[in-house]
Structure formats: structure tokens, C-alpha cells
Amino acid sequence: MVQLSELRKYMKQKAEDDRARRTVQVAGATIDDALEQAAIELSVPLKRIEYEVIEPPSAGFLGYGKKNCILIAYEIEKKKKDKFSEGDFDLGFDTDDMEADIRRDRDGEVIVKFRQEGVFMKVYPPVGEGQKVTEKEALSIIKNKGITGFNKSIVSALVKSADGERVRIADYEYNPMNDALMTVQIKDAEMKASVYIEPPGEGGSDITSESIIGLLKANGVIHGILEEYITEIEDHPVYNQHLVVAEGSKPVNGNDSKIVYNFEEGQAQVNYKEKHGKVDFKEMNKIQNVVEGQILARKTPAEEGIPGRTVLGKLLPAKSGTNYNFSIGKNVRISTDGTTAIADLSGQVMITAGKLTVEPVYVVPGDVNLKSGGNIIFLGSVVVNGSVEDGFKVKASGNIEVLGNVGKAEIDADGNVIVHQGINGKTEGLVRAGKTIWSKFIENVNVECGDAVVATDGIINSNVISDRLIACMGKRATIVGGRLRATEEIHAKTLGSPTGSETILEVGWDPKSKEKLQNLEKELEEKTTEIDDIERNILTLQNYKRKKKKLPEDKEEYLAELEEKKEEEYSEKARLEEDIEKIKEYLYSLKYVGKVSAAKKVYPGVKILVKDANLKVRNEFNSSTFVNEDGDVKVLKYIPLEEDLSR
């Protein structure tokens, strides 16, 4: 039993150790950052540091009010073995770490037991940094048990081998009447079996693991016998207590089949993107896009239950898990093995009325703005029941239909774009379509189209590129200002305005290739100027070298760099010239005739380019069509638009 004076001495030593321990107060953006700083100041590795958080870190809101973490750190005290054990008294703190150290570092041990056949001894080796058993310690234990006539050489050999094997070392006067006594108790609805052991008397045999297991089986215990624990009881018996030595196994019900979705269920979780350290609330990514053939969900099968048993071997049945099947809606199919759900087309995946569905059309009930969730990117078609406000984007792999207006926004569709009201891009908006664009009016916006651009009221001060046709078809079908380029035809009731607004109309070329050609020609011009500058500098240095016979070292290096740069620029110039020639060959190979038509009037200020011929209108024309004839723009009688472009 621990004495009060020993306890006081122990606690005093602990207090002195705590005072001697070095501590530092450190700060960092995170706990890990602060601990790295502490490791530097204490000159110890991170794994040897304990800490207490004084003030936790705070991220603040939108970057404001951010606070560092503050903590006190100190080196972990190295464990020292002392004579106190947890069983002697409660130390008042968690001893899990201490127990781990004991398991890691354990001294060797001598076990001496009295059995019916004689006195037996076994020696366990040390663990970790534990101390080995000495022969002196073994002899002391034997003598303390009053054993005489033992074989000292066997004892010496057992200490040296320390292999845990049990070996007979002596005889003793055995008295079977004084053997240790055991009783078995079955409890907890046959789920536990315990033994109650009374110590042996003089000359009696100690308990053995074999005797415990034999007694259990004699009482019908056949399942869940804790053999390792019983071996521990043999080496370190506990008397006059009920010790649980067998435990039944409880039944384990099988898990139900589980469906795991490959997308976030519902729209409650919104991911915000950051731009330059600030949250972009326009990029809330509420739409869950999927592509045709994508796996939407997987099902794990239901599991069979695992039956249990009592210690007496009675079977305890378990329930198997319930098998749940996929519930699917439109545009979703199940694999032949029934384990995966697959999208039949691209669009938005959702769970509607409990069914997994892929919708090819995403509908915005009102305007596209912050309230509606910000920008829209959708692998399908989009219908906006309101307008697209300034600064927002709508992109779709199908069509985009806007029942209201489009402002200074970006509209991009692989299919058609349909705007029921009009587009006013305020000089910065962009509307792009892989097929046709329909709108009531188009004003101050950049437009790119793979087929036709159709406006009923007019196109005003806009930059429009169409791979086929640009047409104004309504009562006020006017094209005024801006630059319009189409491969085949530009058609309207009126071109230009009485005020003489400059309006540039180009047909007969592939407009994108023509624009690329113009950019390449500009780049070639800049490259030629750059080469001229390099050659001028090279000539200056060469003339200086001829006069002085030699250049300074830095100038010589610069001359070499210029000559190398010249070779690179000439190579780049040759590539540009080759690309320009290829585009020119392509453009001249096109069979497009190209024409510009006005059903009513063409005003001065309109510039018409039909292939490589151009005409600047200086006088009004009525009901005219303009074509290229022998390299000149020729004015013909108005040719009506043959195609019906009404929706």
C-alpha cells in the first residue's frame, strides 16, 4: 500500500519537473504554423511538443477580422518509471500514454508456479528498452517462495534464453487438498462466463490455463473463450474476484444496400469561387452538369447478417440488410448488373419526387442575377423567363432562349440564341451562337454566329460576324453604324442613316479567316519593323568593331545576342508569311458570290466591300443590291431575300 509520505514525495517531484519544463508562447495563421515556430524556438521535433491553445485562429468574414492562433507549447516530458501504479491510487489524469509506454518498454519477468508435476519456471524477455532478468533476481524469487533442491543450472539456462517456455526446476511436497479452487458463473443471458478463484494453500497447486479452460468446457462453455487473458491469469492470478474469461458474440445485422450519388444532392451546398482573394458571388455553381454516359450513382449491395453465439454455443440469428433499388426518372438508365445509374444525355442531374432525373433544359424562373444564383453554365439548353442583367454570363451546349432583354452580358450557346426583346451590350456585351441568333434588336454589342443573325427592328452600332447571313426583317429593319461581316449576304430594309453614320458592310469572304488574315498581316508588319531595328543595331556594332578592331566584352556578347535574335525573328517572319499565304489561297478559293441588299434605301456613309472590291456610298440608292463584278462593286436592281427566316 502506498504511504502518504510517498505520495507527497511523488507529487513534489512532479511539480519540480513541471517548473523545469521550458515553455514558449507562439502565434501563427494556423495551429500547424504556430507549432512549427514552437519547434524552432524549443529546438525539438514536432512529435516531442505538447501545447495549449490560448486563442484559436479566426478566418474572419471575407478576409476581414482575421486573427492568428496563439498557443503555449512545451516539450513532452520523458516518462520515468516509478514504483507507483494506477492500481495503487488515482493520479487524477489520463494514464493512457503511460500505459502505452509501459507496453513499449517493459522489463523481463520471472514466473514461478507450483503444479501437480512439480515447480515450474519461465522467463519472459524485456520489451523495448526494458531491463533483462538477471540470474540473481531469479534466484531471489525462487528462495522467497521457499523452494529448495532446485536445479541451478536449469535456472541459469532459462534466464539466458528468456524464451517464455515453462520448464520444471524442482520437486515439492504436493498436497492436492490445498489446490486453488475455482467456480464458474454463466451470466448476462449466457453472453458471459466468469471464474472465481480462491488461492491455493500450502503445498497446493497454482491454477493453470488448462485447468481454467477445462473447467469452462465442463460447464458447457464452448464459444468466445478468452485464451490470451486466461494465460495472463495463469501468470498473474487475481483471487476472490469474478473474472470474465469468455464472451459471446452478438449478432451483427447486415447493412442495407446503399446508393452513393456522384453529385451533391440538392442545391443547399453552394461553391463560391474566389477572384483576386475576393468571393465572386456570380460564380455559385448551382447547376450540376453531367454528360451523356456519365455514371450518376452506384449501389452497394445489401449485406448478409452475421449470426452470433452465446458462450454455451447457442446460435443468435441476425437480420440481413434490405435491398433498395434505384428510382429513376427521365433520361437515366440502369446498367445490366443493376449497380449503376447512367445519364442518357447531357444536362442537369437532379432528384425530382425521389427519382434520379437528367433534365436537358435548365429554366431560370426570373432574371439572371445574384438572386437567381449568378452565372449559368449548362450542358443542355437554357430558358430564361426574365432578362440577363449586366455583368452576368449564360453558357450552354444547347440553345439559349431569353424571354426578356440581354444587357452588358455574355451569352454563349453551341446551338441557337433567341432573345424575345432585345440586346443592348453597352459596347462590352458579347453574344455568340454556333447556329442562328434571333433578336428584336441588336445594339452596341459584339456578335459572332455560325449561321445567321436575324433582327426584326434593326442592328445599331454593333460588331457582327456571321458565317452565312445577316438580315433585318421587320418594319423598322435598319442597319446603322458598326461593322457587319457575313460570308454570303447582308440584307435589310435600310442601310445607314440620313446623318451619314459610318456603316461598314463586308460580304464574300469567310469573315473569321479574313479577320485572322488581317491580324497576321499586322503581326508581320510589326515583325518586319522589329527586324529592321535589330539589323540597324547590328550594323552599328559591326562598324564600331571595324574601326576599333575589337569590341568590349559586354558589347561583343550583346552583338552575339542580336545576331541570334535576328535568326529567330527571320524564322518567325517566314512562318507568318507562310500562314498569310495559306489563308489568302483559302479565301480566293471560296465560291461565295456575296451580296448586300437594301429593300428601301442606302444612305451616304455606308461602305460596302464585296470580296476585294469596295464602294463608299456618296449618294442615296433606292431598292438596290450590290455585287462584285470584274473586281468592282456593281449596283443592281433589288433582289429580295429568298429565305424565310421568321421563327
C-alpha positions in Angstrom: 0.0 0.0 0.0 1.3 3.5 -0.9 2.1 5.6 2.1 1.0 9.3 2.4 4.6 10.4 2.7 5.5 8.5 -0.6 2.6 10.2 -2.4 3.7 13.6 -1.2 7.2 13.0 -2.4 5.8 11.8 -5.8 3.7 14.9 -6.3 6.5 17.2 -5.2 8.8 15.7 -7.8 6.1 16.2 -10.5 5.7 19.8 -9.6 9.5 20.4 -9.8 9.5 18.7 -13.2 6.7 21.0 -14.4 8.6 24.1 -13.3 11.8 22.9 -15.0 9.9 22.4 -18.3 10.6 25.1 -20.9 7.6 26.8 -22.4 7.2 29.3 -25.2 4.2 31.4 -26.4 3.9 31.5 -30.2 1.5 32.7 -32.8 0.6 31.6 -36.4 -2.1 31.7 -39.0 -2.9 28.1 -38.1 -2.1 25.7 -35.3 0.4 23.9 -37.5 2.2 27.2 -38.3 2.4 28.1 -34.7 3.7 24.6 -33.8 6.4 24.9 -36.4 7.5 28.1 -34.8 7.5 26.5 -31.4 9.7 23.6 -32.7 12.3 26.2 -33.8 12.3 28.0 -30.5 12.4 24.9 -28.4 14.8 23.1 -30.7 12.9 19.9 -30.6 10.9 17.9 -33.2 7.2 18.5 -33.6 6.4 15.0 -32.2 8.0 16.0 -28.9 5.8 19.1 -28.4 2.6 19.4 -26.4 0.6 22.6 -26.4 -2.4 24.5 -25.0 -4.4 26.9 -27.3 -4.8 30.3 -25.7 -6.7 31.9 -28.7 -7.9 29.8 -31.7 -7.4 31.2 -35.2 -10.2 33.0 -37.0 -10.7 33.4 -40.7 -12.9 36.5 -40.3 -15.5 37.3 -42.8 -14.5 37.9 -46.4 -10.9 38.3 -45.3 -11.7 41.0 -42.6 -11.2 40.4 -38.9 -8.7 37.5 -39.5 -6.8 36.5 -36.3 -3.8 34.4 -35.7 -3.8 31.4 -33.4 -1.9 31.9 -30.1 -0.7 28.9 -28.0 1.7 27.9 -25.3 4.0 25.0 -26.3 6.4 22.8 -24.2 8.5 19.8 -24.7 6.9 16.4 -23.8 8.3 15.1 -20.5 10.2 11.9 -20.9 8.4 9.1 -19.0 10.2 7.8 -15.9 9.5 4.5 -14.3 8.4 4.8 -10.7 7.1 2.4 -8.1 3.6 3.8 -8.2 0.9 2.1 -10.4 -2.5 3.1 -11.4 -3.9 0.4 -9.2 -2.3 1.9 -6.1 -4.1 5.3 -6.3 -5.8 7.6 -8.8 -3.2 10.0 -10.2 -6.0 12.4 -11.3 -5.1 12.4 -15.0 -5.4 10.1 -18.0 -2.9 7.3 -17.9 -3.4 6.0 -21.5 0.0 7.5 -22.6 1.7 5.9 -19.6 0.2 2.6 -20.3 1.4 2.8 -23.9 5.0 3.5 -22.7 4.7 0.5 -20.4 3.7 -1.7 -23.2 6.5 -0.3 -25.3 9.2 -0.5 -22.6 8.8 -3.5 -20.2 11.3 -5.3 -18.1 11.8 -9.0 -18.4 9.9 -11.2 -15.8 10.3 -14.5 -13.9 7.2 -16.6 -13.4 7.4 -19.5 -10.8 4.4 -21.7 -10.3 3.6 -24.8 -8.3 1.9 -27.5 -10.4 1.0 -31.1 -9.6 4.1 -32.3 -11.5 6.5 -30.1 -9.6 7.8 -26.5 -9.5 7.9 -24.8 -12.9 9.6 -21.6 -14.1 9.6 -19.5 -17.2 11.4 -16.2 -18.1 10.0 -13.5 -20.3 12.4 -11.3 -22.3 12.3 -7.5 -21.9 10.3 -5.3 -24.3 11.7 -2.1 -25.9 14.2 -0.5 -23.5 13.2 -2.7 -20.6 15.8 -4.4 -18.4 16.7 -8.1 -18.7 16.1 -10.5 -15.9 19.3 -11.4 -14.0 20.1 -14.8 -12.5 20.3 -13.1 -9.1 16.8 -11.8 -9.4 15.5 -15.2 -10.5 17.2 -17.0 -7.6 15.8 -14.4 -5.2 12.3 -15.1 -6.4 12.8 -18.8 -6.0 14.1 -18.5 -2.5 11.3 -16.2 -1.4 8.8 -18.9 -2.4 10.6 -21.3 -0.1 11.7 -23.6 -2.9 14.7 -25.8 -2.2 16.5 -28.5 -4.1 16.1 -26.7 -7.4 18.4 -27.2 -10.4 20.5 -24.0 -10.5 21.9 -24.8 -14.0 18.4 -25.0 -15.5 17.6 -21.7 -13.8 20.7 -20.2 -15.3 19.8 -21.5 -18.8 16.2 -20.3 -18.6 17.5 -16.7 -17.6 19.8 -16.7 -20.6 17.3 -18.0 -23.1 14.3 -15.9 -21.7 12.1 -17.6 -24.3 8.9 -17.8 -22.1 9.0 -21.6 -22.2 7.8 -23.3 -19.0 10.4 -25.8 -17.5 10.4 -27.9 -14.4 13.1 -26.8 -11.9 12.3 -28.7 -8.7 10.1 -31.1 -6.7 7.9 -30.1 -3.8 5.6 -31.9 -1.3 2.3 -31.7 -3.2 -1.0 -31.6 -1.2 -4.0 -31.9 -3.5 -6.3 -30.8 -0.7 -4.8 -27.3 -0.9 -5.1 -26.7 -4.6 -6.5 -23.4 -5.8 -10.3 -23.7 -6.1 -12.4 -22.3 -9.0 -16.1 -21.9 -9.7 -17.8 -20.9 -13.0 -20.7 -18.5 -13.4 -22.8 -18.0 -16.5 -24.5 -14.6 -16.7 -25.9 -11.9 -18.9 -28.2 -14.2 -20.8 -25.4 -16.7 -21.4 -23.3 -13.9 -23.1 -20.5 -14.0 -20.4 -18.8 -16.7 -18.3 -16.6 -15.8 -15.3 -14.4 -17.7 -12.9 -14.0 -17.1 -9.2 -10.6 -18.3 -7.9 -9.6 -18.9 -4.4 -5.8 -19.0 -3.7 -4.0 -22.3 -3.0 -3.0 -23.4 0.4 0.4 -24.7 1.5 1.5 -27.5 -0.9 -1.4 -26.8 -3.2 -1.1 -26.3 -6.9 -1.5 -23.0 -8.6 -4.1 -22.6 -11.3 -3.2 -23.2 -14.9 -4.7 -22.0 -18.1 -5.5 -25.7 -18.9 -7.5 -26.1 -15.7 -9.5 -22.9 -16.3 -10.3 -23.9 -19.9 -11.1 -27.4 -18.8 -13.5 -26.2 -16.1 -15.2 -23.9 -18.6 -15.8 -26.7 -21.1 -17.0 -29.0 -18.3 -19.7 -26.3 -17.6 -20.7 -26.2 -21.3 -18.7 -23.1 -22.3 -17.5 -23.7 -25.8 -17.6 -20.2 -27.5 -15.7 -17.0 -27.0 -13.1 -18.3 -24.6 -10.5 -15.6 -24.0 -7.4 -17.7 -24.1 -4.8 -14.9 -24.0 -6.5 -13.4 -21.0 -6.6 -16.8 -19.3 -2.8 -17.2 -19.9 -2.4 -13.8 -18.2 -4.4 -15.0 -15.3 -2.2 -18.1 -15.0 0.9 -15.9 -14.8 -0.7 -13.1 -12.7 -3.6 -14.6 -10.8 -6.3 -12.4 -9.3 -8.1 -14.1 -6.4 -11.5 -13.7 -4.8 -12.9 -11.8 -7.8 -15.2 -12.7 -10.7 -13.1 -12.6 -13.8 -14.8 -12.7 -17.2 -13.0 -15.4 -19.2 -15.5 -16.0 -22.1 -17.7 -13.7 -24.0 -20.4 -14.5 -26.5 -20.5 -12.8 -29.9 -23.5 -10.6 -30.6 -25.3 -10.9 -33.9 -24.4 -8.3 -36.5 -27.3 -7.3 -38.8 -26.3 -6.8 -42.4 -26.2 -3.3 -43.8 -28.9 -2.2 -46.2 -27.9 -1.6 -49.8 -26.7 2.0 -50.2 -27.0 4.3 -53.2 -24.0 6.7 -53.5 -24.5 9.6 -55.8 -21.7 11.1 -57.8 -23.0 14.6 -57.3 -24.2 16.8 -54.5 -27.8 16.1 -53.6 -29.9 19.2 -53.6 -28.7 22.8 -54.1 -28.1 23.7 -50.4 -24.3 23.3 -50.8 -23.1 26.2 -53.0 -19.4 26.6 -54.0 -18.2 30.1 -54.3 -15.2 30.9 -56.5 -12.6 33.5 -55.5 -11.1 36.1 -57.8 -8.1 38.1 -56.5 -8.8 36.9 -52.9 -12.5 38.0 -53.0 -15.6 35.9 -53.3 -17.2 36.1 -56.7 -20.9 35.7 -55.9 -21.7 35.4 -59.6 -20.0 32.0 -59.7 -22.1 30.0 -57.3 -22.2 26.9 -59.5 -25.7 25.7 -58.6 -26.2 23.6 -61.7 -24.9 20.0 -61.5 -23.9 19.3 -65.1 -23.5 15.8 -66.4 -22.6 14.4 -69.8 -24.1 11.5 -71.8 -22.8 8.2 -70.5 -21.7 9.6 -67.1 -22.2 7.4 -64.1 -24.7 9.3 -61.8 -24.9 6.9 -58.9 -23.6 3.5 -57.7 -25.4 1.0 -55.5 -23.6 -1.2 -52.9 -25.4 -4.5 -52.4 -27.2 -5.4 -49.1 -25.1 -7.4 -46.7 -25.9 -10.7 -45.2 -26.2 -10.7 -41.4 -23.5 -12.4 -39.2 -25.2 -14.6 -36.6 -23.9 -14.5 -33.0 -23.4 -17.2 -30.4 -23.7 -17.4 -26.6 -20.8 -18.8 -24.6 -22.8 -22.0 -24.4 -22.8 -22.2 -28.3 -26.5 -21.2 -28.8 -27.0 -19.6 -32.2 -28.3 -16.0 -32.2 -29.8 -15.1 -35.6 -29.0 -11.8 -37.4 -31.1 -9.9 -39.9 -29.8 -9.4 -43.5 -29.8 -5.9 -45.0 -32.7 -4.6 -47.1 -32.0 -4.3 -50.8 -33.1 -1.0 -52.2 -33.4 -0.4 -56.0 -32.8 2.8 -58.0 -35.7 5.0 -58.5 -35.1 6.7 -61.9 -36.9 9.3 -64.0 -36.3 10.7 -67.4 -33.1 10.3 -69.3 -31.5 7.9 -66.9 -30.9 4.1 -67.4 -29.7 1.3 -65.1 -26.7 -0.9 -66.1 -27.3 -4.5 -66.8 -25.9 -5.6 -63.5 -28.2 -3.2 -61.7 -25.4 -1.5 -59.8 -25.0 1.9 -61.6 -27.3 4.6 -62.9 -26.1 6.3 -66.1 -27.1 9.5 -67.9 -28.7 9.0 -71.3 -28.0 12.6 -72.4 -26.1 15.7 -71.2 -27.9 18.1 -68.9 -28.7 18.8 -65.3 -28.9 15.9 -62.9 -31.4 16.2 -60.0 -33.6 14.2 -57.8 -37.2 15.1 -58.5 -40.0 13.5 -56.5 -37.5 10.9 -55.2 -36.4 10.0 -58.7 -33.0 10.4 -60.3 -33.5 12.5 -63.4 -31.5 14.3 -66.1 -33.1 17.5 -67.5 -31.9 18.7 -70.9 -33.3 22.1 -70.3 -32.5 24.4 -67.4 -35.2 27.0 -66.6 -34.4 30.3 -64.8 -37.8 31.4 -63.4 -36.9 35.1 -63.5 -33.8 37.3 -64.3 -30.3 36.1 -64.3 -28.7 38.0 -61.4 -27.3 37.3 -57.9 -30.8 36.3 -56.6 -31.1 33.6 -59.2 -27.7 32.2 -58.4 -25.3 34.1 -60.7 -23.7 32.9 -63.9 -25.2 29.9 -65.6 -23.1 27.2 -67.3 -25.2 24.3 -68.5 -24.6 21.1 -70.6 -28.0 21.4 -72.4 -30.4 24.2 -73.2 -31.3 27.2 -71.0 -34.5 29.1 -70.9 -34.5 32.5 -69.0 -38.0 33.6 -68.2 -36.7 37.1 -67.4 -33.7 39.1 -68.5 -29.9 38.7 -68.3 -28.6 41.6 -66.3 -25.3 43.5 -66.8 -22.2 41.6 -65.8 -23.6 38.0 -65.9 -22.9 35.0 -68.2 -25.1 32.3 -69.6 -23.3 29.5 -71.4 -25.0 26.3 -72.8 -24.1 23.4 -75.0 -27.6 23.6 -76.5 -29.9 26.6 -77.1 -30.3 29.7 -75.0 -33.7 31.4 -75.0 -34.3 34.7 -73.1 -37.8 36.0 -72.8 -36.7 39.4 -71.7 -33.7 41.6 -72.6 -29.9 41.0 -72.6 -27.7 43.7 -71.2 -23.9 44.1 -70.9 -23.6 40.3 -70.5 -22.0 37.3 -72.2 -24.3 34.8 -74.0 -22.6 31.7 -75.5 -24.5 28.8 -77.0 -23.4 25.9 -79.2 -26.9 26.0 -80.7 -29.3 28.9 -81.3 -29.7 32.1 -79.2 -33.2 33.5 -79.1 -33.8 36.9 -77.4 -37.5 37.8 -77.4 -36.9 41.5 -76.6 -33.5 42.9 -77.5 -29.8 43.1 -76.8 -28.0 46.2 -75.6 -24.5 45.3 -74.8 -23.4 48.9 -74.0 -20.3 48.3 -76.2 -19.0 45.5 -74.0 -21.6 42.7 -74.3 -20.9 39.5 -76.3 -23.4 37.2 -77.9 -22.1 34.0 -79.5 -24.0 31.2 -81.2 -22.9 28.1 -83.0 -26.1 28.3 -85.2 -28.6 31.2 -85.5 -29.2 34.3 -83.4 -32.7 35.8 -83.3 -33.4 39.1 -81.5 -35.9 42.0 -81.8 -33.0 44.5 -81.9 -29.2 44.3 -81.6 -27.4 47.4 -80.2 -23.9 48.2 -79.1 -22.8 44.6 -78.8 -20.3 42.1 -80.3 -22.0 39.3 -82.1 -20.5 36.0 -83.5 -22.6 33.5 -85.3 -22.1 30.2 -87.1 -25.1 30.5 -89.4 -27.5 33.6 -89.5 -28.1 36.7 -87.4 -31.7 37.9 -87.6 -33.1 41.1 -86.1 -36.6 42.4 -86.7 -36.1 46.0 -85.6 -32.5 46.6 -86.5 -28.8 46.4 -85.8 -27.2 49.5 -84.4 -23.5 50.3 -83.8 -22.6 46.7 -83.4 -19.7 44.5 -84.5 -21.4 41.4 -86.1 -19.7 38.4 -87.6 -21.8 35.7 -89.3 -20.5 32.6 -91.2 -23.5 32.9 -93.6 -26.1 35.7 -93.4 -27.1 38.9 -91.5 -30.7 40.0 -92.0 -33.1 42.6 -90.7 -36.7 41.6 -91.5 -39.2 43.8 -89.6 -41.0 47.1 -90.3 -38.0 49.1 -88.9 -35.4 46.7 -90.3 -32.4 49.1 -90.3 -28.6 48.6 -90.1 -26.9 51.7 -88.8 -23.3 52.1 -87.7 -20.8 49.5 -86.7 -19.1 46.8 -88.8 -21.0 43.8 -90.1 -19.3 40.8 -91.9 -21.1 37.9 -93.5 -19.9 35.2 -95.8 -22.9 35.2 -98.2 -25.3 38.2 -97.7 -26.3 41.2 -95.6 -29.9 42.2 -96.1 -32.1 45.0 -94.6 -34.8 47.5 -95.5 -32.5 50.4 -94.8 -28.7 50.7 -94.7 -27.1 53.7 -92.9 -28.9 56.8 -91.8 -29.6 60.3 -93.1 -26.9 61.7 -90.7 -24.2 59.8 -92.6 -23.2 57.4 -89.8 -20.3 55.2 -90.9 -21.6 51.7 -91.5 -19.1 49.1 -92.8 -20.7 46.0 -94.6 -18.4 43.2 -95.8 -19.5 40.0 -97.7 -18.0 37.4 -99.9 -15.3 36.2 -97.5 -15.1 33.8 -94.6 -15.2 36.6 -92.0 -13.2 34.8 -89.3 -10.5 33.8 -91.8 -10.4 37.4 -93.1 -10.0 38.7 -89.6 -7.3 36.2 -88.9 -5.5 37.3 -92.1 -5.7 41.0 -91.0 -4.2 40.1 -87.6 -1.4 38.1 -89.2 -0.6 40.9 -91.6 -0.4 43.4 -88.7 1.8 41.0 -86.8 4.0 40.6 -89.9 4.3 44.4 -90.2 5.4 44.6 -86.5 7.9 41.8 -87.0 9.4 43.5 -90.0 9.9 46.7 -88.0 11.5 44.7 -85.2 13.9 43.0 -87.6 14.9 46.4 -89.1 15.7 47.7 -85.6 17.9 44.6 -84.9 19.8 44.9 -88.2 20.4 48.6 -87.5 21.9 47.8 -84.1 24.0 45.0 -85.6 25.3 47.3 -88.3 26.2 50.0 -85.7 28.2 47.5 -83.6 30.0 46.0 -86.7 31.1 49.4 -87.9 32.4 50.2 -84.4 34.3 46.9 -84.4 35.9 47.6 -87.8 37.1 51.0 -86.6 38.4 49.8 -83.1 39.4 46.3 -84.2 37.8 45.0 -81.1 34.6 45.4 -79.1 34.4 45.5 -75.3 33.4 42.1 -73.8 29.9 43.2 -72.9 29.3 44.7 -76.4 30.6 41.5 -78.0 28.1 39.5 -76.0 25.3 41.9 -77.0 26.3 41.6 -80.7 26.1 37.8 -80.5 22.7 38.0 -78.8 21.4 40.4 -81.5 22.6 38.0 -84.3 20.9 35.1 -82.6 17.8 37.1 -82.1 17.9 38.1 -85.8 17.8 34.5 -86.9 14.9 33.7 -84.6 12.9 36.7 -85.9 13.6 35.8 -89.5 12.3 32.3 -88.8 9.2 33.7 -87.2 8.7 36.1 -90.1 8.9 33.2 -92.6 6.2 31.3 -90.6 3.9 34.4 -90.6 4.4 34.8 -94.4 3.5 31.1 -94.9 0.4 31.4 -92.8 -0.7 34.5 -94.6 -0.3 32.9 -98.0 -2.3 29.8 -96.9 -5.2 32.0 -95.7 -5.1 34.0 -98.9 -5.2 30.8 -101.0 -8.2 29.6 -99.0 -10.1 32.9 -99.3 -9.6 33.2 -103.0 -10.7 29.6 -103.5 -14.1 30.3 -101.9 -17.0 30.3 -104.4 -19.2 32.7 -102.5 -20.6 35.5 -104.7 -21.6 37.8 -101.8 -24.2 40.5 -102.0 -25.5 43.4 -99.9 -29.2 44.3 -100.4 -31.5 47.1 -99.2 -35.2 46.8 -99.9 -35.8 50.6 -99.5 -32.8 52.9 -99.1 -29.0 53.1 -98.8 -27.7 56.3 -97.3 -24.3 58.1 -97.8 -21.6 57.0 -95.3 -22.2 53.3 -95.9 -19.0 51.4 -97.0 -19.7 48.2 -98.9 -17.0 45.6 -99.5 -17.8 42.6 -101.7 -14.7 40.3 -101.7 -11.8 42.5 -102.8 -14.0 45.3 -104.3 -15.3 48.2 -102.3 -17.6 51.1 -102.6 -18.1 54.1 -100.4 -21.7 55.3 -100.9 -21.8 59.1 -101.6 -25.4 59.3 -103.0 -28.6 57.7 -101.9 -29.7 54.4 -103.6 -33.2 53.1 -103.6 -34.1 49.3 -103.6 -30.6 48.1 -104.6 -28.4 45.1 -104.4 -24.6 45.3 -104.5 -22.4 42.6 -106.0 -18.8 42.1 -107.2 -18.4 42.2 -111.0 -15.0 42.1 -112.6 -13.4 43.5 -109.4 -15.8 46.4 -109.0 -18.9 46.8 -106.8 -21.9 46.9 -109.2 -25.3 48.2 -108.3 -28.3 46.0 -109.4 -32.0 46.2 -109.0 -33.1 45.0 -105.6 -33.0 41.2 -105.2 -35.4 40.0 -102.4 -34.2 37.6 -99.7 -35.3 34.2 -100.9 -35.1 32.5 -97.4 -37.8 32.7 -94.8 -36.1 33.5 -91.5 -39.1 34.1 -89.4 -39.4 31.9 -86.3 
